[in-house]
Amino acid sequence: MSRYNIDLSDRLLEFAAAAIKLSSNIEKTYAGRYIAGQMLRSASSAGANYEEACSAESRADFIHKLQIVLKELRETVYWLRLSQRSGLLGSDEPLLETARSLTNIIAKSIITAKSNR
């Protein structure tokens, strides 16, 4: 595993940990619990799927697993935006910027992997 993979793996781990902490700040209403749960699942799934991608059996498998990571990150962005829009979170939530940054990194990684076939 390259240094880049370790750094990104750590970033995704920190991202999931921050999502866990953030979820405790969301109102404990029915909607709040639902959104927090969805956000936790997608945020933590991104890192887990990235770890699987790092041990992919082929380039096609690697690309496929990275695409799952991208989908999970985009879903997390959605839940964070919905939390803000509905007033469950403040509009200055730094986790949203982190999610967008990680989304861009993974999207570019997919493009690179596809071009190196």
ROSEZA-151718 format. One record per residue (C-alpha): x, y, z; residue in one letter. Coordinates in steps of 0.5 Angstrom, whole numbers, plus 500, padded with zeros to 3 digits. Layout:
X,Y,Z,A
...
END
This chain:
500,500,500,M
503,507,498,S
504,513,503,R
498,516,499,Y
493,510,500,N
495,511,508,I
494,518,508,D
487,517,505,L
485,512,509,S
487,516,515,D
483,522,512,R
477,517,511,L
478,514,518,L
478,521,521,E
472,523,517,F
468,517,520,A
470,519,527,A
468,526,526,A
461,524,523,A
460,520,529,I
461,526,534,K
457,530,529,L
451,525,530,S
451,526,537,S
450,534,536,N
444,533,532,I
437,533,535,E
434,527,538,K
427,528,534,T
425,522,529,Y
428,526,523,A
434,528,527,G
435,520,529,R
434,518,522,Y
438,523,518,I
444,522,523,A
443,514,522,G
444,515,515,Q
449,520,515,M
453,515,520,L
452,509,515,R
454,513,509,S
460,516,512,A
463,510,515,S
462,506,509,S
466,510,505,A
472,508,509,G
471,501,509,A
470,501,502,N
476,504,501,Y
480,499,505,E
477,494,501,E
479,498,494,A
486,498,497,C
486,490,497,S
482,489,490,A
484,483,486,E
484,487,479,S
484,494,476,R
477,493,475,A
475,491,482,D
479,497,484,F
475,502,480,I
469,499,482,H
470,499,489,K
472,506,489,L
466,508,485,Q
462,505,491,I
466,510,496,V
465,516,491,L
457,514,492,K
458,513,499,E
461,520,500,L
456,523,495,R
450,520,500,E
454,523,506,T
454,530,503,V
447,530,501,Y
445,528,509,W
450,534,511,L
446,539,506,R
439,536,509,L
441,537,516,S
443,544,515,Q
437,546,510,R
432,543,515,S
436,547,521,G
439,540,525,L
446,543,524,L
449,550,523,G
450,552,516,S
458,553,517,D
459,545,519,E
466,544,517,P
465,536,516,L
461,538,509,L
467,541,506,E
471,535,508,T
466,531,505,A
466,535,498,R
474,535,499,S
474,527,499,L
469,526,494,T
473,530,489,N
480,526,491,I
476,520,490,I
473,522,483,A
480,524,481,K
483,517,483,S
477,514,479,I
479,518,473,I
486,516,474,T
485,509,475,A
481,509,468,K
486,512,464,S
491,508,466,N
488,501,464,R
END
